[in-house]
Amino acid sequence: MYRKELYVFNEDIPKKAIIRNYTSEDFEDLIRIQQESFPPPFPSELWWNEQQLTNHISLFPDGALCVEIDGRIVGSMTGLLVHFDPTHPAHTWEEITDSGYIRNHDPNGNTLYVVDICVSPAYRKLGLGKWLMQSMYETVVRLNLDRLLGGGRMPGYHRYAKELSAVEYLQKILTGELKDPVITFLLHCGRTPLQIVENYLEDEESLNYAVLMEWKNPFKQ
Ligand SMILES: CC(C)(COP(=O)(O)OP(=O)(O)OC[C@H]1O[C@@H](n2cnc3c(N)ncnc32)[C@H](O)[C@@H]1OP(=O)(O)O)[C@@H](O)C(=O)NCCC(=O)NCCS
């Protein structure tokens, strides 16, 4: 089981946070945070339901993390283990996460795949998303996996889709000319892009595109 206490800083004021595995007692809060984090036009069918959360904590509890401040859950991150073949990288979110039900979780998989990460809007930019990611990196190392991987949405793309292809949009993010709320966050977390995937997830703002972004276990080359 995973538990970590740390301080994050809100305008120089330290605030205690706890990162720990989530349990069935947290389900209501986790669903609330999904609703706050993925407002319309994001499809509400893609918010967690109790069955998905039950599968997360029973099939791969190591991959079910939440962050708590003042006794209140304010963010979560969920993953499963898959066997990823870098020579055949393309996939959709539905395929690789079993639409969030993770019944395809493979205890012998080589890759910790991120199903979801979200932080409640009122608690953003405190470093909580990055700490959740760091906690999953620790799990990658502890389980001696090859990598952490996930498809990053690019919700800023719809504003540029008329002028730029998805590849050009990503290039401008990588040169710092543009910032994307998710891809730039993932770069700040130490993730690196592998490739763009079309029709990854029903996601109007990203025009259904995502960037597969990897973090390689530095102890396994
Ligand atoms: C993406 C998300 C989880 C980030 O959470 P967060 O707790 O606000 O992020 P952090 O405070 O840990 O930020 C970490 C770094 O990313 C940067 N960052 C965070 N949000 C950013 C944004 N919108 N634009 C640019 N950079 C951003 C921060 O500046 C910080 O940089 P630093 O480490 O160099 O100081 C949060 O915005 C969210 O829940 N979004 C909606 C849900 C979603 O789309 N999830 C992704 C699914 S693929």
The ligand as a Tripos MOL2 file, in Angstrom:
@<TRIPOS>MOLECULE
LIG
   48    50     1     0     0
SMALL
NO_CHARGES

@<TRIPOS>ATOM
      1 C1         -3.8690   18.3670  -15.8280 C.3       1 LIG1
      2 C2         -4.0710   18.5480  -14.3140 C.3       1 LIG1
      3 C3         -4.2050   17.1620  -13.6600 C.3       1 LIG1
      4 C4         -2.8890   19.3110  -13.7200 C.3       1 LIG1
      5 O1         -2.9910   19.3090  -12.3090 O.3       1 LIG1
      6 P1         -2.3160   20.4070  -11.3570 P.3       1 LIG1
      7 O2         -2.3000   19.8490   -9.9880 O.co2     1 LIG1
      8 O3         -2.9560   21.7240  -11.5640 O.co2     1 LIG1
      9 O4         -0.8160   20.4790  -11.9340 O.3       1 LIG1
     10 P2          0.4960   20.8760  -11.0820 P.3       1 LIG1
     11 O5          0.1750   22.0120  -10.1880 O.co2     1 LIG1
     12 O6          1.0490   19.6550  -10.4440 O.co2     1 LIG1
     13 O7          1.4540   21.3730  -12.2300 O.3       1 LIG1
     14 C5          2.7160   20.7460  -12.5140 C.3       1 LIG1
     15 C6          3.4560   21.5950  -13.5330 C.3       1 LIG1
     16 O8          2.6690   21.6800  -14.7390 O.3       1 LIG1
     17 C7          2.4190   23.0340  -15.0670 C.3       1 LIG1
     18 N1          1.0180   23.2000  -15.4870 N.ar      1 LIG1
     19 C8         -0.0750   22.7590  -14.8050 C.ar      1 LIG1
     20 N2         -1.1960   23.1450  -15.4500 N.ar      1 LIG1
     21 C9         -0.7890   23.8490  -16.5400 C.ar      1 LIG1
     22 C10        -1.4850   24.5270  -17.5730 C.ar      1 LIG1
     23 N3         -2.8140   24.5940  -17.6020 N.pl3     1 LIG1
     24 N4         -0.7530   25.1490  -18.5370 N.ar      1 LIG1
     25 C11         0.6040   25.1230  -18.5080 C.ar      1 LIG1
     26 N5          1.3170   24.5060  -17.5290 N.ar      1 LIG1
     27 C12         0.6240   23.8820  -16.5670 C.ar      1 LIG1
     28 C13         2.6130   23.8100  -13.7750 C.3       1 LIG1
     29 O9          2.9810   25.1370  -14.0360 O.3       1 LIG1
     30 C14         3.6750   23.0230  -13.0550 C.3       1 LIG1
     31 O10         4.9550   23.4150  -13.5110 O.3       1 LIG1
     32 P3          6.2490   23.3130  -12.5360 P.3       1 LIG1
     33 O11         6.2780   21.9260  -11.9900 O.co2     1 LIG1
     34 O12         7.3860   23.5960  -13.4320 O.co2     1 LIG1
     35 O13         6.0200   24.3220  -11.4580 O.co2     1 LIG1
     36 C15        -5.3700   19.3660  -14.0460 C.3       1 LIG1
     37 O14        -5.2960   20.5700  -14.7530 O.3       1 LIG1
     38 C16        -6.6670   18.6600  -14.4340 C.2       1 LIG1
     39 O15        -7.2510   17.9290  -13.6310 O.2       1 LIG1
     40 N6         -7.1850   18.8950  -15.6630 N.am      1 LIG1
     41 C17        -8.4580   18.3530  -16.1270 C.3       1 LIG1
     42 C18        -8.4390   16.8820  -16.2610 C.3       1 LIG1
     43 C19        -7.5760   16.4000  -17.4100 C.2       1 LIG1
     44 O16        -7.6870   16.8350  -18.5500 O.2       1 LIG1
     45 N7         -6.6730   15.4540  -17.0990 N.am      1 LIG1
     46 C20        -5.7530   14.9040  -18.0610 C.3       1 LIG1
     47 C21        -6.3270   13.6890  -18.6640 C.3       1 LIG1
     48 S1         -5.2690   13.0930  -19.9840 S.3       1 LIG1
@<TRIPOS>BOND
     1     1     2 1
     2     2     3 1
     3     2     4 1
     4     2    36 1
     5     4     5 1
     6     5     6 1
     7     6     7 2
     8     6     8 1
     9     6     9 1
    10     9    10 1
    11    10    11 2
    12    10    12 1
    13    10    13 1
    14    13    14 1
    15    14    15 1
    16    15    16 1
    17    15    30 1
    18    16    17 1
    19    17    18 1
    20    17    28 1
    21    18    19 ar
    22    18    27 ar
    23    19    20 ar
    24    20    21 ar
    25    21    22 ar
    26    21    27 ar
    27    22    23 1
    28    22    24 ar
    29    24    25 ar
    30    25    26 ar
    31    26    27 ar
    32    28    29 1
    33    28    30 1
    34    30    31 1
    35    31    32 1
    36    32    33 2
    37    32    34 1
    38    32    35 1
    39    36    37 1
    40    36    38 1
    41    38    39 2
    42    38    40 1
    43    40    41 1
    44    41    42 1
    45    42    43 1
    46    43    44 2
    47    43    45 1
    48    45    46 1
    49    46    47 1
    50    47    48 1
@<TRIPOS>SUBSTRUCTURE
     1 LIG1         1 GROUP 0 **** ****
